[in-house]
Amino acid sequence: MNKQDFNEGLLGFLDASPTPFHATKNMSGMFENAGFIELFEDQKWNLQEGEKYFVSRNDSSVIAFTYPKSRNYTMVGTHTDSPNLKLKPNPIIKNDGVVKFAVEPYGGILLNPWFDRDLSLAGRVSYLDTNNRIRDALIDVKKAIAIIPSLAIHLDRDVHTAKTINAQTDISPILACGNSFSFEHFIKDQLLACGIDEVVELYANELSLYDTQNASYVGIDNDFIASARLDNLLSCYVGMLSICSIDANKPMLFIASDHEEVGSASTSGAAGSFLENTLRRMFGDYEEYIQMVRSSVMISADNAHAIHPNYPAKHDENHAPHINAGVVIKVNSNQRYASNSKTMSRFMNVASSLNEPIQKFVTRSDMGCGSTIGPITATRLGIETLDVGLPTFAMHSIRELCGSDDAHSLYKILVGFSD
């Protein structure tokens, strides 16, 4: 796949995936179109060598794998979630002549950029139908329905020197004037727009606000791609296309887990049992399972901090990745990243054979280092692991920025692992 087609598909995937639920649904559809057979965790599996399969959990995490039933699997790990503002269970506040949403920050969100943006709402709704069954449905309002207005500078003269944001009181988006708005009627209307009209009672929801601005190219020569949720839908897209591009007789597995931004500790997070359960069902014999794990490699693909041209001192000058200069290998001596010399060398060898550039990132020794799913997976499975990422500006902002070359480069490297 050439870079232009790759990036056009990426833009579409980003716009169509406002929540982990939608991302998982879109990836599952891609796998099905590529000939993967859907499995269900609560049913018996009868795996056939030479086939390709996928399975999801909680509608927000997905695993796809080929099944030559051999050793030496190349596994690619990503995550579906991104920092955002989630609705609280009782989400409506009415005061001072307006209706507002009560929200809770999810993950390490950068709050400032959420002000004065056109916001919509998407996620999963659970309800009771007319047959007395609890059902789930995904909704995406798409229309801009809310906004968090900034306080005028005339009322906050210290905004440039002493600005703080109170997550309880300052970030409630407004959505209507007056006090006649009914959240229940609003959600039922959204379900009706999806063809669901048998709603007896609404039970619960997991709904998130998102910026309605579409993903786009930026720069005189389209050097950049700007979008919400690049961390980590960018890697999800790369991993998804990679496994769809190889033959079924090549051992490869892709996993996109939820809840990485809040520590991965959930049934559908990387610290949960989803991957291990799947691998044990693929390799029922314990000896075969251990041999496969110890002969395989996990490539944990998450975003990496590109050196910011306005804040270069925030980086170690010898380990400061540039946008559009290649995939980044992330290293930390305290195992915040799981890369080691063996896994780094294997990745660099494949990249070199394809003439794809590689960069290395180490955080400054006087700054804290973030982490990702790599160390969690390595610890749980005992699989040799490498943490890589794509250089990014404004990570955890409402709109992030990456290069238009780097994701395609990672795609070629991952596909190269199967050769």
N, C-alpha and C positions, 0 to 999 in steps of 0.2 A: 504494500500500500504506500503510495507516495505521500509526501508531507502535507500537501494541500488537502487531499481527501481526508487524511487523518485528522487534521485540525478542524475541518468543517464538521466532521462527525463529533469531535470533542465539544465544539460550541453547542451543537444540538443536544448532546447528552447533558451538559451542564444546565442548560435552560429547562430541560424536561425533568430534572431531578432536584426539586427544592427541599426534599427531606430524605433521610435514609430509606424510608419505605418506598418512595418513588424511584430512588436509585436502584434498589434491589429489584423492584418490579421491572425496570428498564433493562437491567443486566440479565435477568432471567429470561426476558423476551428475546434478547440477543442470543443467549445460549440455545434457546429452543430453535430459533431460526438457523443456527449453525449446526443443528443436528444432535445437540445434547439431549439426553433423555432425563426427564424430571423424576426425582426420587422424593419420597416423603419419609420423614424420620419415624413416624408412628406406624409404618408399614414394613413388611419384610422385604429385604433387598435380595434380588437374584441377579447379581452382576455378571455380565458376560465380557470376557476378554475381547479387546478390540473396539469396544463401545466407548461413548463419552457420556458423562452424567453431570447433573447439577442438583443441588438441594439447598433449601433456604430454611432459616430459623427466625421466628418472631417477625417475619416480613421485612427484616431490616439487615440481615446478614445472609450471605450466599457463598456457597462453595461449588466450584466446577472442577472436574478432573477427567483426564483420559484414563483408560484402564487397560494398559498392556500387561498389568500385574507384574511389573518388573521393579527392580531397585532403581536407585539413582534418579529419584524424582526431583524436578525443579519446581519448587513451590514459591508462589508470589503472594505476599500478604499485604493487604491494604485496609483502610477503614472507610465506612460509609458516612460517618457523622461529622458535623462541623459545628463550631460555636455559633449559637443563635439565641434568640429570645423565644422561650416557650410559654404558652398560656398556662396559668395556674388553674386548678380544678374548678374554682369559682371565679371565672375570668372577667366579670363585668363590674366596673366601677362607674358610678354616676355621681358627678359633683361639678359645681361651678359651670353648669349649663352644657356640659358635654358628657359623652359616653367614652370610657377608656377601657383598654384591655389591661388586666393585671398580669404581669409577665415575670418570669424568673430567668436570669442568665444561665445558659447551658455552656459549660466548658470555660476555657480561658479566653473569654470574649473581649475584644477591643471595643469599648462602648461608644467612644466619641463619634465614630463614623456612622452610627445608627441614627443620629439626629438628622432631620430634614430629608429623609429618604422615603420614596413611595413604597409602602410595604403591603404585601399580600399575606395570605395564610394558607397553610397546607399541612397535611398529616393524616393520621388514622383516627377513625371514629368507630366506637363499638356501640351497638344498639340491639334492642329486642325486636324481632320481626313478628308478623301476625301468626306465625306457626310456633311461637314461643321458643324460638332459637336465638341465641346470642350470635350476632354476625359482626364482621368487621368490614369497613370500606375505606378507601383512600379518597380524600378530597383535595382539590387544588383550586382555590378561588380565582387565582390568576390576576384578577383586577386589583388595582391599588385601592385598598380599603382603609388604610391607617397610616399615621405619620407621628413621629415624635418631634414636635417643634422645639427649636432651640429657644432659650431665654434671650431676649434682645440685649445687646451690649449696653444699652442705656440703663438696664436694670441689673447689670452685672459687670461693673467696670473693671473688676479684677480677673476677668475670664482668661486673659492671656498669661497671667502670672500665678494664679491660685485656683485653677479650675478643678473641682472634684465632682464626681458623679455618684449620687446615692442610688444604688440599684433598687431600692424599695420605692422611692418617691419621685425620681427624676426621669425614668425611662418608660412611663406608661404611655403607649401610643393612643392617640385620640382617633375615634372612628365615626362619630356622629354628634349632632347637636341635639339638645333636648334630653328626654329620659324615657322615650317610648321603645327603644331598641330591645328586642328579645333575642338572646343568644340561641335559645332552643329553636325558635322559628328559623333563624338564620342558618343553623346547621342542617335542619331538615330541608331547607330550600337547596342547600348544596348537595345533599344526598339525592334529592329529587332530580337535580340537574344531571346526576350520574345514572338516572333511571331507577332509583330506589325509592319506592313510595309506600312500602309496607312497614314503616317505622312505628312501633307502638310506644317505645320509650328509649330515650338516649341514656346510655350508662356512663361512658367515659370517653376521653379523647386524649391524644398526644399530638397537639397542634403547635406548629412553629411559624413565626413570622419570617418573611424573607424579602429581599430587595427585588422589585419587579424589573430592574434594568437588566437587559439581556447580556450574555457574554459577548465579547467583541474583540476585534483586533485593535491595538493602539500603537501609534508610532508612525513616523513618516514612511517607513518601509515595512510596516506591520511586524515590527520586531517583538511585540509583546501581545499577550492575551490577558485581558482583564475580565474577571468574573467573581461572583460569589462562589464559595465552597470549593475553590481549587484545592484546598487542604480538606479532604483528600480525594475528591472525586477525580482529580487529575490522574492520580495513580490507579484508581479504580478503572478508569477508561483504558489506560495503558495495559493493565493486567488482563482485563476482559478481552481486548482485541488480540493480545498475545496468545492466549490459550485458544482463541477461535481461529488463529492463523496457522496452527501446527497440525500435523497428522495425528490421528488417534493412536497410532502405535508408538508415539513419543510420550514418555512419562512426565506429565505436568499437572500441577494443581494450582488453582487460584482461589484465594479466600478474601472476602471483603467483610470485615467485622464491624459491628456497631460499638458505640460507647468508648472509643479510644480517647476522646477528648475529656472524659471524666474518669479515666483509670482502667477501663476495660473489664471491670469486675461485674459481669452480668452473664446471664445464660447465653446471650448473643454476642458478648464481647470476647476479645482474644484471651482473657484470663479464664473464660468459661470452657466448657467441654466440647464445643461444637466441632472443632478441627480434630481433636483426639478421637471423639466418637466416630467421626467419619472415617478416619484412617484405620481404626480398629475393625470397622465393618468391611473396608476394602481388603484388609489383610487379617483374616480371622485367626490364622495361626500366629501365636505370639512370637515365635522365632522369625517368621517371615516379616512380621511387623517391625521388630527391632532392627533386623538387617536393612529393611527399607529406610527406616528413620536415620540410621547411622551412615547410610550411603547417599543420603539426599541433602539438599541445601534449601534453606528458606531465605528468599530475598524479600526483606521487609521494605516496602516502598512507601515512603511518606515524603512530605515536602522538606526542603532544606532552606536555611536562611541565606539568601544572596547578600553580598556586601552592599549595604545601602550607601549610595554616593554622597548623601548628606550627613551620614553618621558612620564614616569608615572606622572610627575608633572603637566601635562596638564589636569589631572582629579581630581575631588573631590575624595579623597581616600575612602570615605564611599559609593560612588555611581559610581564605576568604573567597568563596565561590562567586563567579560572575554568571549573570543570566546569559543564556545562549552560548555557553562555553562547555557544556557537557554535564552528564549525570554526576551527582555528588555522592561519594562514599563518606558516610558519617562515622566518626571514630570517637570513643570516649574511654579513657583508661579505667574509669569506675563503672563500666558496663551499663551506662545509661543508653548506649548503643551496643549492639551485640557483635559488631564486626570484629573479626580477628585476622591475623595475617594469612591464614589459609583461605578463608572465604573471600577476602579482598583480592588475593592473587588469582583465584579462579575467575572472579568477575572481571578483573583487569585483563586477563588473558583473552576472554571472549570479546571484550570491547576492542582490544588491540587488533584482533584478527579481523574486525569489521571496520577498522579505522575510525572508531567512535571515541571522542575525547572523554576523559575522566577527570574529575576534580575531587579534592578531599576537604572535609570540614572538621575542624576541632574548635569547640567553643573556647573563648578566652579563659585562662586559668583562674581569673578573679571574678568570673561570672558563673551563675548556675547553668546547668545543662538540662534541657528538656529531654524527654524520652518518647518512646513509641512502642509499637507492638513487638518489635524484634526481640528485646530481652525477655518479654513475657512468654512468647512462643518458645524461645530457646530453653527457658527454664522448665516450662510445662512438658515439652516433648523430648528434650535432649537432642534437638536437631541443630546442626551447624547453621549459623545464621549470619546474614549480612544486612546492615541497614544502609539503604541508599535513599536519595531524594532528588527532587527537581528544584533548582534554585528559584526562590520566590521572594517578592517584596510584600510587605503589609500582611504577613501571616496573621490569621485570626481577626482580620478586619472584615467588614461587611462586603468589601470588594478587594480581592487580592490580585497580584500581578505576577505572571510568569513569562518565560520566553517562548516564542513560537517554534523554536528548533528542538528544545530539550526533551519534550515528551516523546516526540517521534524517534529521537536517538535512543531513549530507554526502551521503547518498543522493539527496535531492531536488535538491541542487546538481548532482551528477554527471549525473543524468537531464536536468536543465535544459540542460546543454551540448549536448544533441542537438536541442533545439528551435530 
